[in-house]
Amino acid sequence: MTTTNESYSHLFAPLRVNHLTLRNRVVMPPMVTNFGVTTERSRAWYAERARGGVGLIIVEATRLPFFDQPGFALGLRALAEAVHAEGATIAIQLFAPPQVNGEPVEVTGSETARGITREEIRALIDRFAEVAKVVQEAGFDAVEPHGAHGFFLNQFFSPRFNQREDEYGGDLVGRMRLGCEIVRRIREAVGPDYLILYRHTPEERAAGGYTLEESQTFAQELVRAGVNVLDISPSTEPDGEHAGLAAAIKSCVDVPVIAVGGMNDPEAAEAALRAGKCDLVAIGRGLIADPYWPEKVFSGRRAEIVACVECNEGCFGNLRQGVPIGCTQNPRAGLEYQEA
């Protein structure tokens, strides 16, 4: 894909971020597969999506303790090489489980689990930096702390969960502190040119949750801390403007923004980019159903795309059961390694 399809000139335009040039604006977002990140099955899975024309692949949420496993870094290197060989850029999402040495912890603490201590928070920050350096040395192009969807880092930002009375809680400044300190420590570890993404959910609609305006402030602070790309998930609120939440974040920062959700339709993706609501678009289940979605759109073969029907059976259904994901529309999904 070396020339631009005029019908999708924004979707297939390259994007320069720091020292990297993404070949187009199509992102494969992090989606847990239950394949094991460093297995042959995983390498074939991600390489197939890279071969299909994706610009940036963000490898699924990977728990920090996994990086202690023998041979894990070597497996990461093999994965990075497999994706790079097909022309795509590769990042990995770093996930902090709510545990300390296997013991459950919470942001504030309750009857079910104790609150994480200040010292343990600082150790967690250091651990993110250590793991980011491992990822960098394994040949990955970027890291992405997972600060979205109500998981542990996101809970620190939420006043519903965070009632801490130390510097990591209280007002907005305190609730932003953990995310920003993680990014700063990663930046110190990987240097000025390495790419750092951050995934964030822009508003919490539950009672007592955080607002879009608070997320705009957080986005600005994350950029000051060293973030190069903001991954906004979801990018559209229910019954709201398509990619409107991504646009609200983009309006207040000067780094690229990824819009997540509702981008399986090429026209919708192109329109969001053309309108300046975002700089990159994430195609999730659409790339499970058809790894060659980008190539088919680019080459004018949209009618050949194997469409996701949103049945959630082979993907989310298998995920909930703890078994490798697949797809009802694409029987090869997850089995690419058998043909390698």
N, C-alpha and C positions, 0 to 999 in steps of 0.2 A: 504494500500500500504506500507507494511513493508519490502519488499524485492525489489531488483533492477532488472528490466528488462534489460538484457544484451544488447539488441539492442538499448536501450536508457539509457545507464548507466550514462551519464552526465545529461540528462534531469530530471532523477529521483533521483539524488544524493542530499542528504540534504546539506544545506548551513548554517554555523554558522555566524551570524552577531551580534556583541556585545554579549548580554546575550541571544539572541534568536536563535533558530534553525528552519529554514524554512524546511518543509518536502521534498520539491523538488524545482526545478528551474522554475516552471510555475507560472506566474504572471497574474492575472486579472487586466488590467489597468483601470484607471478611465474613465468611460463612463457615461455621463449624461443620466438618464432614464426618467425624469419627473414623477417619482413615489413619490417623497418626501423622503428624506434620512431616516427619522425616522418613517416611516409608516409600517404597517404590510406587505404591498406589497413589500416594500424595503427589509425588513428582510427576507421574503421568497425568494426573488430574489437572494440575496447574499448568504444565507444559502445553496441554491440549488447548486450554483457554488462551494462553499466550500465542499459540500457533493460529488461533482463530482471529487474532487481530487486536486484542485488548491492549491499551496503552500502559496501564498501571494495574498490577495485581497486588492486593493487600491480603496476605495470607491470614487465615482464620485466627481468632483469639487464642493465644498460646499462653498458658499459665506460667508465671515466673518460675515455679519449682521445676518445671520440665527442663529448664536449662542446666540443671544439676545432673541430668542423666548422662552416663558415659556415652560418648559418641554423638551426642546431640548436635554439637557445633559442626561436626563433619557432615552430618545429615543435612543441616541447614545449607552448608556450602554446596552440596550436590543439588539441592532444590534451587538455589539461586542460579547455579550454572545452567540448569535445565530450562529455566524461564528466560534467562538472558539469551540462550541459544536461539530462542524463537522471537527475539526482538522486543520483548516487553521489559518494563521496569518493575522491580519487586520490592515490596515493603512487608513487614510483619506486624500484626497487632499484638501488643503486650497486655496481658490480663492479670490483674492482681486479685486473687481469690481472698475472701474475708477470713483468712486464717493466719495464725502465727505458729510455726512449727507443728502444723496439723490441728491446732486448737482453734475452734470457731471464735471469731471476734466480730464486734460491730463498731460502727462509727462512735456511738455514744455509750452503748451498753444497755442491757435489759435483763429480764429474768432468764432469757434463753442463752445469752452469751455476754461476756464481759466486753467493756469498751477497750479498743486498742489504745495502748499507752503512747505518750509523746515520743518516748525512746523507740518504740516499735514503728511508729510512723516515720521517723528519721531513718531507721534501718530499711524500711520499704522504699523510701526515696533513693537511698544509695543502691538498693538492689535493682531498681529500674535502670540506673546509670550503668551498673555492671553488665546487665543483660544487653543493653543497647550497644555497648562496646563489643560484646560477643557477636551480636548480629552484624555489626559493621565489619568486623574482621572475617566473618563468614561470607562476605561479598554481597550482602543485601544493600539496596539503595536507600532504605528508609526504615524508620520505626514509627509505630503509632500507639501511644498509650490509649487504652480503652476507657474513656470517661463518659460513656453514654448508657442509656437504656436501664437506668436504675441499679446498675452494678456498683461495686464497692466505691470506686473513685467518684462516680456520679452522686453517690449518697453523701459524700462530703460536701458537695455543692448544694445539696437540697436541705432547706430548713425543716422539712418533714422528718428527716433522719438525723440531722446534725444539730444536736443541742449541747455540743461541747462548750466548755467554759474556758478553754485555753486558746492559744493563738490559731488553732485549726478549726475553730467554730465561732459561733456568735454572729457577727454582722457579715456582710457580703465579702469584705476583705478577708476575714477569717475563713469563710467557706471556699474562697478561691485559692487559698494558700497552698493546699496540697498539690493540686494540678499544676500550678505555676512552679512550685519548687521541684516537682518531678521533671518538668521540661527544662528548667535551668540546669539541673544536675546532669541530665542527658546531654545537653548542649556542651557542658564542660567536658564530658567524657568523649564525645564524638568529634568535637571541633566545629569550626564556624560554617563549613560547607556541607556537612551531612544533612540529609533531609529528615525533618521531624514533622509528623502529622499528629493531629489530636482529634479523636472522635468525641463529639458532644451532642446530646439531645437538647434542642434549643429552648424548650419550655416544658414544665411539669404541670399537667393540667389537673392533677389531683388537688384537693383542698390542702392549703398550706404549702404548696409546691412553689418552685421558683418561676420567675417571669422571663419573657423574651428580652425585656430590657436589661435584666440582670445578666442574661447570657451574652448580650452585646458587650457589656462591660468586661465580662470574663474573656470573651474572644479577644478583645483588645489587650488584656493583660497576658494572655497566652502568647500572643504575637510578640509582645515586649520581652517575654521570657525566652523566646527562641523558636516558636512554632512557624513552620513554613507553609503548611496547608491545613485548613480546617475542614474536617469531615463531618458534615451536619446531617444527623440521622434522627428522626425523619426530616425531610426538607419541606413537606407540605402538611399543614394541620388538617384535621378532618373537615371536609367541606370548605377548605380554604383555597387560596390562590396556589396554583401549581408552582412548586419550588419557592413559594413565598417566604418560608422560614429561612431557607438558604439565602435568599435575596436580602432579608433583614440583617443577617450576619455579614454578608458581603458589603453592605452599605457602610459598615463602620470599620472595616479592616482593609489593608492593602496587600493581602496574601490571597492565593487562590482558595476557592471554596468548592467542596464537593457537595452536590445535591444528591440525596439518597431517597428513593421511593418514587414510583410512578414513571420511571424512565425507560421501561421496556419498549415503549412506542418511540420509534426513531424521530417522528415529527415532534413529539413532545420534548424529547431530549434536545433536538436542534433548536426548538423555539425557546427553551429555557436558556440555552447558551447565547442565542442571538439577542435575547432581551437583556442580557447581562445579569441574570439572576444568580448565575454560578459560573464557574470556570471548568468544572469537570462534572460528569454524570456517572452515577454508579448503576450498573445493570446487575442485579443479583440473581434471582431465580431464572431470569431470561437466559443467563449464561450457563445455568445448569441444564436447561432444556436444549439450548443450542450454543455450543462453544464458539461457533462460527458466526454468531450474530453480527459482530463488527465487519467481518469480511463480506458477508452477504449484503449488508446495508451499503457498504462502500461500493461494491461492484454492481449495484442495481439489481440484486436478486432478493429483494425483500420478501417476495412471495414465497421463497423457499425456506424462510426462517421457520424452525420448529418452535412454535409459540408456547410459552408457559400458560397453562389454563388456571393457575392459582388453586389447584386442588389441595396443595400442601400435604400430599400423601407420602411421596417418596423422599421429599426434603425434610420438612418439619416433622412429618409423621415418624420417619425413621429416627430423626434426631431425638425426639422425645423418648423413643424406645431404647436409645443408646446404641443403635446399630448404624453401620455405614449408610450414608444417604444415597439416594438414587433419584429417578424421575420417571413418572408414568408416561411421559411423552418421549423420553429419550432412554431407551433400554441400555445404551452404552455408558450412560452417566455413572461414573464411579468404577467402571470396568476397563478404562482405557489402558491400564497397566497390563492387561491380559493380551493386548495387541502390540505392546511395545517391543 
